[in-house]
Amino acid sequence: MSMDRREFIKAAGKLAVLMGLGRGAAASVAEAMAQMASGQAPVLWLQGQSCSGCSVSLLNSAPLSPATFLTKYISLKFHQTLSTATGDMAVNAANVTIEKGGFVLVVEGAVPAGMPEACIFGHEPFTQQLERAASKASAILTVGTCSSFGGIPAAENNPTGSVSAIDYLQKKGIQKPMVRIPGCPPHPDWVVGSVVHLLKFGMPELTETLAPKMFFGTALHDHCPRFADYERQNFARTFGEKGCLFKLGCQGPVTKADCTRRRWNEKTNDCIACGAGCIGCAAPHFAKRSDFAFYPRNNT
């Protein structure tokens, strides 16, 4: 897909807005996009224990289409799900990139620290591949809650001893700029915006959990469309009713994300808008314990 100058600046303006920078930053974002398009933004995407849902979410990126973003605006050196190469060719593509260094490392999926043989790539445990890649990376982005906090693979009583990629690397003494982009899956804006910010503006301002404040700075509850119902103590008794979903287990008060403002699938919908309530998929506690609940799940 090709873009003329007008479309290019328009797309840059939209990206600037989604990053919370305002349209005045369009020129700077356009410069970062041009840098990406020139091949100066090599990205290596590795996957551990994951369902590939984070990759699928990225393919819904807009205003840049998936093909445009992946083939024009980043130099995607290797991605296990999207790679057309197989066998030795795929392994060599990853290894050559790691050896050269200087790339942004994106990690999807948890790390089976207690059972390295549970995740193998090219006859090498993912734990070893991750350490090699991280030591040569310029920055590390953990995409998705599994990679960021452990997620479902790290649920209570898991047999693989799974941990987040950042926890694993820090225990190994690897110190690099690290950013968490949680979510199950993460919104494509969060991934694209974080990459653009790293390229043009450096490290984004981070929360205490190392997530970009521009996306994860406030609790979902604070900008929930049902917040007025919460203030009036107007609680829904069953799903589908009007009212705050607090007593039905909504995790919005303890989950920092901008889902209700950003919305999903090009602003089509979000969990709260469709009456489902927030399940806290971007929160550190997501899926960790079977008996965990912040709020009552009954009508009392």
N, C-alpha and C positions, 0 to 999 in steps of 0.2 A: 504494500500500500504506500503510495507517494502522497506527500503533503506540499501544498504551495505555502508561501511565506505567511499569508493571512491565516491559513488553517493552523500552521505551526505556532504562531503567536497566540491564537485562540486557545489551542490545547495547553500551551504554557500557562496562560491565564487561569484556566480551569485547575491545573495542577497546583498553582500558587494558592488558589482559594482553598482547595482540599487540604493543603498543608497549614492553613490558618495564617498565611502570609499576606493575603490580600492581593488584588489584581495589580497593585503597584510593583509587586515583585516579579511580574511576568517576564521582564527582560532578563533578570538573573536566572530564573528557572529555564527560560529558553536557551540561555548560554549553557546551563548544565545539561539540557537535553541534547544540544549540539555536541557537547563533549561526549555524551553517551553514544551518539550516532557515529562519531568519528572512531569508535573502537577503543577509546581511552578508558572505558569502564568495564574491564573484564570481570565477569561474575562466574564463580564456581558454585553449583548447587548440589549439595550432597544430601542423601536421605538415609536416616536410620530406621527406627521402628515407627513407621507412619502408614497411613492409609492413602497417601497422595492427595488428600482433600485440599491441602494448602496449595498445591500446584494447580489443582482444578480451579480453585478460587481465583488465583492469579490470572487464569485464562479469561476471566470475566472483567479484566481491567478496562476502564474507560476514563477519559476520552480516547486514550490510545488503545487501539484494538490489540488483541493478544499477539497477532502476527507482527504488527508494527513495533510493539514494545519489545518483544523477544528477539526479533531479527534486526531491528534498526537502531533502537535506543539503548540497548545494552549488548555487550559482547558476551553472550552466554557461551562460555567455553564448554560446559558440560552440565547436563541435567539428566538424571537416570530415567525419569518418566518420559521426557520429551525427546530423548536421544534416538536418532534413527540408526546409529551404529550399535552393534551388538558384539558380544564376545571380546576378543583381544582388542579390537578397534576401540570399543567403548572404554575398556580399562586403560589403554594407552592414552586416550584423550584426557581422562582424568589425571593420570600420572604426569603427563607432560605439563599440564596446567599447574599442578602442585609444584613441580620442580622449578618452573619459571618464577612462581611467586607473584606478589604484587596485586592480587585479585581481592575482590570482596567475596568472602565466604558466606554463603547462605546455607543454613543447616535446617532441614525439615525432619522432624521425628526425634524420639527420645534415644538415649544411649544405653544399651544393655550392659551396664558396667559389671553386673554380677554374673553374666553369662555371655561373654563376647562372641561365642560361636553361634548365638542366636541371630546375628546379623552379619553376613559376609558379602564382600564385594571383591571380585577378582582374586579369590582365595585368601583375602586379607580381612580380618575382623574390622568392622566399622570403627571400633574404638581406636585402632591403630591408624586407619585412614584419616579419621577426624583429627588426631593429634598431628599427623604429618601436614595436613592441609592448614590447620589453624596456625601452626608455627610459621607458615609462609604467607599468610593472609595479611592484608593491610587493615581489615576490619572484619568483624563477624556479626552477622545478623541471624538470630534464631527465629525462624518463621513458624508460627503455630504454637499452641499451648504444650504439645508434647515436647518440642524442642526447647521451649522457653521455661517450662516449669515441671515437665515430666508427663503431665496429662494422663490419658487413659493407660498407656503402657506402664506407668509408675503407680497405678492404683494399688490400694492396700492388698497385701499378700501376692503381688505379682512375682512370678518365679525367676524373672530375668534381672532383678535388681536395677531396674531402669531409673535413670536420673536425667535431668535436663542437660543439654549440651554445655551451657555455661557453667553449671555446677561441676560437671565432669572436667572441663578444661581448667577451671580455677584450681581444682584439687591436684591437677597435674602440673600446676605452676606456670601455665601458659597465660601470659598477660598481653592482651590486645584490646583495642577499642571494641566493646561488645554492646549490642543493642538487642533487647527482647521485643518481638512483635507477636504477642499472644493472640489467641482466638482459635476457635475450633469450628470452621477455619478462620483465618484472619481475613479482614476485608482487603481486597486488592489495593485500595487507596493507601492503606497503611504500609504495604510493602513498597509500592512505587514511590510514595512520598518520602519514605525513609531512605531509599536508595538515592533519590534526587538530592535530598538534604545532605547526605554524606558527601556527595560529589561536589556540590557547589558551596555549601555553607559549613561543612564539617559536621562534627557530632551534634545531633539535635539535643536540646535540653531534655534530660531524662528524669523519670520519677524514681522513687526509692527502689523500685524493682527493675530499673534499667530499661523501662519502656518509654518511647517518645511522648513527652507531655502534650504535644500538639494533637495526639490521638487518644491518649490514656491519662489525661491530667485530672479529670473529674469523674465522679461516680455517675454511672448511667442514670441512677435514681434522680440526680439533680436536674436533668433535662428530660425527664420522662413525660410524655404527654398525659399520663395519669397522675402526675404529681399533685394536682389540685385535689384529686380524690383522696390521696393519702393525707393531705393536710386536713381535710374534712372528716377523716376517719371513715370514709365511704369505701369499704372493702368488698370486693367480689367474693361471693360464696362458692361459686363454681366457675370453671372456665367458660367463656362466652358471654358472661355477664359484664355489664359496665361496672367500673370501679377499680380501685387499686388492687393489684395482684399480690400484695405483700403477704397476706395470710395463706396464699396458695403456694408459697415457697419461692416467690420471685427473688432473685439474687441481685437485682439492680442496686440496692443500697451498698453492697460490698464489692461491686464489680466496676472497675474504672475502664470505660470505653465510650465512644461517641456514636454507637450504633443507631440510636433513635434520631440523631441529627443527620448522620451521613446516609443511613439506610442502605439497602443492599440491592443488587441487580439493577444498577443505574437508577437508584432511588425508588425502586418499585415498592419495597416493603421492609419490615424488620420484625423481630420477634414480638415486641410489645404491641405494635400496630395490628398484628394479626391475632392478638389475644393469647399468645402462648406464654408470656412471662419470660424473664431473663433466667437462663440456666447457669449464668456465671462462667461461660466458656473462656473468657479472657482473664479470669481471676487465678491467682496462684494455687488456690485450693481445689480447682476444678478436677473432679473425678478421683481425688486422692484417697478419700475414706468412704467406705460404704455407709457408715452411720453418721456422716457429717451433715449438719443442716444449721444454717445461721438463724433461720426464722421458722416459726411454727407452720406446719403444712395442714392445719385444720382451721376451723372457723371460730375457734375460741379466742 
